[in-house]
Amino acid sequence: MYISQLLTRAVQMKRDAIASICSDRVHTYGQLQTRVQKFAGVLQEHGIGEGERVAILAQNSDRYLEFYYAVPWAGGVFVPVNTRLAVPEFAYWLNDSGSEILLVDDAFAGVVPDLISLVSSLRHVFYIGDGDTPTGMLNYEDELAKTAPVPDAGRGGDDLAGLFYTGGTTGVSKGVMLSHRNFVVNTMNSLPAYGFDEKSRWLHVAPMFHIADGCAVFGATMGLSAHVMTPGFTPAATMAAIQEHKITTTLLVPTMVNMVVNDPTITDYDLSSLTKIVYGASPMPESVIVKALDLLPKCGFTHAYGQTECAPLVTFTGPEFHVLEGPNAGRFKSAGRAAYAVDVRIFDEDDNEVPYGTIGEVCVRGDNVMLGYWNKPEQTAEAMRNGWMHTGDGGYMDEQGFVYIVDRVKDMIISGGENVYSAEVENALYQHEAVAECAVIGIPHEKWGEQVHAIIRLADGKTAEEKELIEFTHSLIAGFKCPRSADFVSEPLPLSGAGKILKTELRKPYWDDQGKSVS
């Protein structure tokens, strides 16, 4: 199994079909392959050999797509960098991976001088933007124009293909080592979940540095679909792209879905081409999915649950379970059932499988699971003990195999000896019409150890008091789970590059003087 085969097969079957659309640039699959072969040659001419790392720091584009195929074609390892980090964090990822070549666009060309001084391994920087090439950088298109295509380097199977760093929201980022086999197996798992086929037009609006969209980088090619890129997400730009390009499928994290369905201009756009929206990365509030089903009645929804270490798909819940009536009603509250080539179990602290309905840790086994963490053997051994990837997510499985994620194990609040899963409390709060966004965290409490605390942003034009919202949750969940206090904010809550609310940032003001972050 090797990544280059995905592109080679697409060219064999649909050479003249549209492969990518980005702004005014349109390339067929035949043209895409030629550009990939040429940039692979450029990389080899600039010293990239077997297993050497090439990084990219850029917004979404067709050149980002080419990067994902050209690096393994050249025999190298791709390292997508989270665009939402600070310069010292960029430098950490590049230094830790030993990246020798970096690709940047207009949005990030300005940080290159700092990175050159901070990253000892960096030898060349390629500019993939559309303006004038900054001093000291190599122009991507110029290099392609003067370089001949090269044959595939022939790496595959368990050879390292990519390093995807975890977001670092809970500590130092770790480089997740994913092989060619990991990516190809995950791609096959993704086809039924994402719905890729020859008629599909996939919109890359989620960041291409994140592995959730990486499913589409490879899956849309395997499905012979067209890739359409927007630089990044805004509700207006996303809806305009769907209308202009007749987009059929895309991935949005729940915060994006929330922003789209609550955008007052949504009815101004023709979104009728949409047949499927895949969502993941964090729980979807029930109120948001109900509104989305109402506003987009012809669009199916799929909840994809996974993590970087699993390449990433673990389970999915398809459109047939996103219904409000009938025997499948309410199933969308789950993360779905195991993807086709993935073994999923719920274990206790001693790695014994627990009975149906019992909360434990979600653990995964299969050819989608990572090789390990880059240069971190001890953390690899801990995460992959007894042959199972321990996700760190708390959840349970019902008798039909549906997995319900209740929270990150480390996000669990322990108040008075009772376990409180913040996602359950957040779901209750989201059912109040005044709540636009919320996060539930544990804050210090002298008697109970931790107190359930909510941080809430109200919807525009809506009002609600702390007491009112707390009482509202008491009508939906057990009293010990309900918030005891709440703070209100006017700005959107801070997000990681994956679209997850940064609870570590929200906790800091409450725990900084405690010397620890839990009781």
Secondary structure by P-SEA (a helix, b strand, c coil): ccaaaaaaaaaaccccccccccccccccaaaaaaaaaaaaaaaaaaccccbbbbbbbccccaaaaaaacccccccbbbbbbcccccaaaaaaaaaaacccbbbbccccccaaaaaaaccccccbbbbccccccccccccaaaaaaacccccccccccccccbbbbcccccccbbbbbbcaaaaaaaaaaacccccccccbbbbcccccccccccccccccccccbbbbbcccccaaaaaaaaaaaccccccccaaaaaaaaacccccccccccccbbbbccccccaaaaaaaaaacccbbbbbbbbcccccccccccccccccccccccccccccccccccbbbbbbcccccccccccccbbbbbcccccccccccaaaaaaaaccccccccccccccccbbbbbccccccccccccccccaaaaaaaaaaccccccbbbbbcccccccccbbbbbbbcccccccaaaaaaaaaacccccccccccccccccccccccccccccccccccccccccccc
